[in-house]
C-alpha cells in the first residue's frame, strides 16, 4: 500500500503546482507514492481523493501510517476530514511558503497539522509545528548554463547583444510596472541590452499591460522592451540560458522560484526583498536585493562589469547545484517524513 500521498487540488498550473511537479518525480523514486487530484506534467497519473482514502484505510506497507503531504487550504481540509472524521491511519504534513500572517481559517487548519515544513526562515516564524526549513529546489539538469551566452541570446531573435528578463504574470503585484520603469532608465545606458517581460496579463489586468506598452512606446523603446506573452517551457529554458540578468521586483511573493531557475542557468538576479529572494542572495553571492528605484543602477553595475558578471554567474550555478537543487529539497523533506514515521513506530 502507498506510504505517501501528495495532493494537488488545483487544475491550473501555478507556482505551487510547478514546485510539486518538480519534486514528485524525484520522490516517486524514493517512496510508494500517489499523486492525488489533478495531473501534473512529468508526474504519475493522479488518483481521486476517494481512492486515496480507500488506500489509506488499508494502511501503509512497512509504515505505521501513510503521510498526506498538503500545500493548500482545500487539501488541508480534505486531509483533516480523512484523519479526524474518517479516522484513517494517516499523518498530515503541510508546506508553508507564506511570508505574511495567515488569516483565521488557514491559521486554524495549520494548527491541526501533524507537522509543517517552511520554505524560508521568515515563513517558519509565522506558523506552528515547524519541523524543518526546506527551501524549494530547482531541476539543475533541466536549467543549465549556455555554453555561449551571447550566441544563445542571438538565437532567440530578440535583437541586441544581451538580455534582461522578468518572469511572471503581468500585474501590479508582480512589479511589472517597476520593471518597465527600471528598463526605461537603464537601457539608454546599455545600448546592446534588450528587456523581456515574459508572461501574460489576465483580462483583469489587460488595461494595466496596455498602459505599460504605451509608456514603453512613448520612451521610444518598443523594440527593446518586449512583451513576449506566455511562452512554453522549452522557450522559457532558452530565455533563462540566454539572459544575462533576471530581475524580479514583486511587492510580495510566497517563495519565488524564478531566481533559482536563473541561478541554475548561470544567470544572476536583482530582486526586491520578497519571498526567498534575500535568503537566496545572501547564501549564493548570485543576487542583489534592492528597492525598485535602485533596480536600474544595480543592474547597470553588474552588466557593465564583465568580471563581476562572470563571478556572479559562476556563483549562481554552484549555489543551485549545492544548496538549491531539487535533490536537496527532496532529501530535506525525506528527513521530515522519516521523523514523523519514527514517532509513530
C-alpha positions in Angstrom: 0.0 0.0 0.0 1.2 3.6 -0.6 3.2 5.3 2.1 3.0 8.8 0.7 0.1 10.8 -0.8 0.9 14.1 -2.4 -2.1 16.3 -3.1 -2.7 18.8 -6.0 -6.2 20.1 -5.9 -5.7 23.0 -8.4 -6.3 22.2 -12.0 -4.3 25.3 -13.1 -0.6 25.4 -13.4 0.5 27.7 -10.5 3.7 28.3 -8.6 2.7 25.7 -6.1 1.8 23.2 -8.8 5.2 23.8 -10.5 7.1 23.1 -7.3 5.1 19.9 -6.8 5.7 18.8 -10.4 9.5 19.3 -9.9 9.5 17.3 -6.7 7.2 14.4 -7.3 9.3 12.6 -10.0 12.2 12.5 -7.5 10.1 11.4 -4.6 8.4 8.7 -6.8 11.8 7.0 -7.0 12.1 7.1 -3.2 8.6 6.1 -2.0 5.5 4.3 -2.9 3.7 7.5 -3.8 0.4 8.5 -5.2 -0.5 12.0 -6.6 -4.0 12.9 -5.6 -6.2 15.3 -7.5 -5.2 16.9 -10.8 -2.4 15.8 -13.1 1.0 17.4 -13.4 3.4 17.2 -16.3 6.1 14.6 -15.7 4.3 13.0 -12.7 2.5 9.7 -12.2 -1.2 9.7 -13.2 -3.2 11.0 -10.2 -5.9 9.2 -8.2 -9.0 10.7 -6.8 -9.5 11.7 -3.1 -11.9 8.8 -2.7 -9.2 6.4 -4.0 -6.7 7.9 -1.6 -9.0 7.5 1.3 -9.6 3.8 0.4 -5.9 3.1 0.0 -5.1 5.0 3.3 -7.6 2.8 5.2 -5.7 -0.3 4.4 -2.5 1.2 5.9 1.0 1.7 4.5 3.1 -1.3 4.0 6.1 -1.3 6.3 5.0 2.0 7.9 2.9 2.8 11.0 0.7 5.0 8.8 0.7 6.9 5.5 1.6 10.6 5.2 -0.5 13.0 3.3 1.6 16.0 2.1 -0.6 19.0 1.5 0.1 22.6 0.4 -3.3 24.4 0.1 -6.3 25.1 2.3 -8.6 22.7 0.4 -6.0 20.0 0.7 -5.6 20.6 4.5 -9.4 20.4 4.9 -9.6 17.1 3.0 -6.8 15.5 4.9 -8.2 16.6 8.3 -11.5 15.1 7.4 -9.8 11.8 6.4 -7.8 11.7 9.7 -10.2 13.1 12.3 -13.7 12.2 10.9 -13.0 9.0 8.9 -10.3 8.0 11.4 -7.9 6.9 8.8 -4.3 6.0 9.9 -2.6 9.0 8.4 -0.5 11.9 9.4 -0.6 15.3 7.7 2.4 17.4 6.6 1.9 20.9 5.3 4.4 23.0 3.4 4.1 26.7 4.2 5.7 29.4 2.0 3.7 32.4 3.0 5.7 35.5 4.1 2.7 37.0 6.0 0.5 36.0 8.9 -2.3 33.8 7.6 -5.9 34.7 8.0 -8.1 32.9 10.6 -9.2 29.9 8.6 -5.7 28.8 7.3 -4.3 29.5 10.8 -6.8 27.0 12.3 -6.1 24.5 9.6 -2.3 24.7 10.0 -2.8 24.3 13.8 -4.3 20.9 13.1 -1.3 19.7 11.1 0.9 17.0 12.5 4.0 18.7 11.1 4.9 21.7 9.0 7.8 22.4 6.6 8.6 26.1 6.0 10.4 27.1 2.8 12.2 30.1 4.4 13.3 31.2 7.9 10.8 34.0 7.7 7.9 31.7 6.8 9.0 29.4 9.7 8.3 32.2 12.2 4.7 32.6 11.1 3.3 29.1 11.6 3.4 26.4 14.4 4.7 22.8 14.3 7.6 23.6 12.0 10.0 20.6 11.9 12.4 22.0 9.4 13.1 24.8 6.9 13.5 23.3 3.4 13.8 25.7 0.5 12.3 24.8 -2.8 14.7 23.3 -5.3 15.4 23.7 -9.0 15.9 20.9 -11.6 19.5 21.6 -12.3 19.8 19.1 -15.2 16.9 21.0 -16.9 18.0 24.6 -16.3 21.7 24.7 -17.3 24.1 27.4 -18.4 24.5 28.0 -22.2 28.0 27.2 -23.5 28.0 30.5 -25.3 25.5 33.0 -23.7 26.0 35.6 -26.5 25.2 33.0 -29.2 22.2 31.7 -27.2 20.8 35.3 -26.9 21.3 35.9 -30.6 19.5 32.7 -31.5 16.4 33.9 -29.6 15.8 36.6 -32.2 15.0 39.5 -29.9 17.9 41.6 -31.1 20.7 43.3 -29.2 23.7 41.6 -27.6 22.4 40.8 -24.1 19.1 40.2 -22.3 17.4 41.1 -19.1 14.3 39.2 -18.2 11.4 39.3 -15.7 9.2 36.3 -15.5 5.6 36.1 -14.3 2.1 37.4 -14.7 1.8 41.0 -15.9 0.1 42.7 -13.0 0.9 45.3 -10.3 1.6 42.8 -7.6 4.4 41.3 -9.6 6.0 44.7 -10.1 5.8 44.7 -13.9 5.5 48.5 -13.8 8.6 48.7 -11.6 10.5 46.6 -14.1 9.4 48.8 -17.0 10.4 51.9 -15.1 13.8 50.4 -14.4 14.3 49.4 -18.0 13.4 52.9 -19.3 16.1 54.3 -17.0 18.7 51.6 -17.8 18.5 50.7 -21.5 19.7 54.1 -22.8 22.9 53.5 -20.7 23.4 49.9 -22.1 23.0 50.2 -25.9 23.1 46.4 -26.5 20.6 45.4 -23.9 17.1 44.2 -24.6 14.5 43.6 -21.8 11.9 40.8 -21.9 8.6 40.7 -20.0 7.8 37.0 -20.0 4.2 36.3 -19.0 0.7 37.2 -19.8 -1.9 39.6 -18.4 -5.2 38.2 -17.4 -8.3 40.0 -18.7 -8.4 41.8 -15.3 -5.0 43.4 -16.0 -5.3 43.9 -19.7 -5.6 47.7 -19.2 -2.5 47.7 -16.9 -0.5 45.9 -19.7 -1.8 48.3 -22.3 -0.7 51.3 -20.2 2.8 49.9 -19.8 3.1 49.3 -23.6 2.1 52.9 -24.1 4.7 54.1 -21.6 7.3 52.0 -23.4 6.3 53.4 -26.8 6.5 57.0 -25.5 10.0 56.3 -24.3 10.9 55.1 -27.8 11.8 51.6 -26.6 9.2 49.3 -28.1 11.9 47.4 -29.9 14.0 46.9 -26.8 11.3 46.3 -24.1 9.5 43.3 -25.4 6.3 41.8 -24.0 6.6 38.1 -25.1 3.4 36.9 -23.6 3.2 33.4 -22.2 5.9 31.1 -23.5 6.2 27.3 -23.4 8.6 25.5 -21.1 11.2 25.0 -23.8 11.2 28.6 -24.7 11.5 29.6 -21.1 14.5 27.3 -20.7 16.2 29.0 -23.7 15.4 32.5 -22.3 16.9 31.6 -18.9 20.1 30.2 -20.6 20.5 33.3 -22.8 19.6 36.2 -20.5 22.5 37.9 -18.7 20.3 39.0 -15.7 17.0 38.1 -14.2 15.1 41.0 -12.5 12.1 40.3 -10.2 10.5 43.3 -8.4 7.3 42.0 -6.9 5.6 43.7 -4.0 5.2 40.3 -2.3 5.9 36.7 -3.0 5.4 33.3 -1.5 8.8 31.8 -2.3 9.6 32.8 -5.8 11.3 30.1 -7.9 12.4 32.3 -10.9 15.7 33.5 -9.4 16.6 29.8 -8.7 15.9 28.8 -12.3 18.1 31.7 -13.3 20.8 30.6 -10.9 20.8 27.1 -12.3 21.2 28.6 -15.7 24.2 30.7 -14.5 22.1 33.9 -14.6 22.4 36.2 -11.6 19.5 38.3 -10.3 18.4 41.6 -9.0 15.2 41.5 -6.9 13.2 43.2 -4.2 13.1 41.8 -0.7 10.2 39.4 -1.3 9.7 35.7 -0.9 13.0 33.8 -0.5 15.0 36.3 -2.6 17.0 37.8 0.3 18.0 34.4 1.6 18.9 33.3 -1.9 21.1 36.3 -2.4 22.8 36.0 1.0 23.5 32.3 0.5 24.7 32.4 -3.0 26.5 35.6 -4.0 24.4 35.4 -7.1 21.9 38.2 -6.4 21.4 41.7 -5.2 18.4 42.9 -3.1 17.1 46.4 -4.0 14.1 48.7 -3.7 12.5 49.3 -7.1 14.2 52.8 -7.5 17.6 51.1 -7.1 17.0 48.4 -9.6 18.3 50.2 -12.7 21.5 51.2 -11.1 22.1 47.8 -9.6 21.6 46.1 -13.0 23.9 48.6 -14.7 26.7 48.0 -12.1 26.5 44.2 -12.8 26.1 44.3 -16.5 28.7 46.9 -17.2 31.4 44.9 -15.3 32.1 41.7 -17.2 34.3 40.3 -14.4 31.7 40.8 -11.8 29.0 39.4 -14.0 31.1 36.3 -14.7 31.8 35.8 -10.9 28.1 36.1 -10.1 27.2 33.7 -12.9 29.6 31.1 -11.7 28.4 31.5 -8.1 24.8 31.2 -9.2 25.4 27.8 -10.8 27.4 26.5 -7.8 24.7 27.5 -5.4 22.0 26.0 -7.4 23.8 22.7 -7.6 25.0 22.6 -3.9 22.2 24.3 -2.0 19.1 24.6 -4.1 18.8 21.5 -6.3 15.6 19.5 -6.4 17.6 16.6 -4.9 18.5 18.7 -1.9 14.8 19.7 -1.4 13.7 16.1 -1.7 16.4 15.0 0.9 15.2 17.7 3.3 11.6 16.7 3.0 12.5 13.0 3.3 14.2 13.7 6.6 10.9 15.1 8.0 8.9 12.1 6.7 11.3 9.8 8.5 11.0 11.7 11.7 7.2 11.5 11.5 7.2 7.8 10.9 9.7 7.2 13.6 7.5 9.0 16.1 4.6 6.6 15.3 6.6 3.4 15.5 
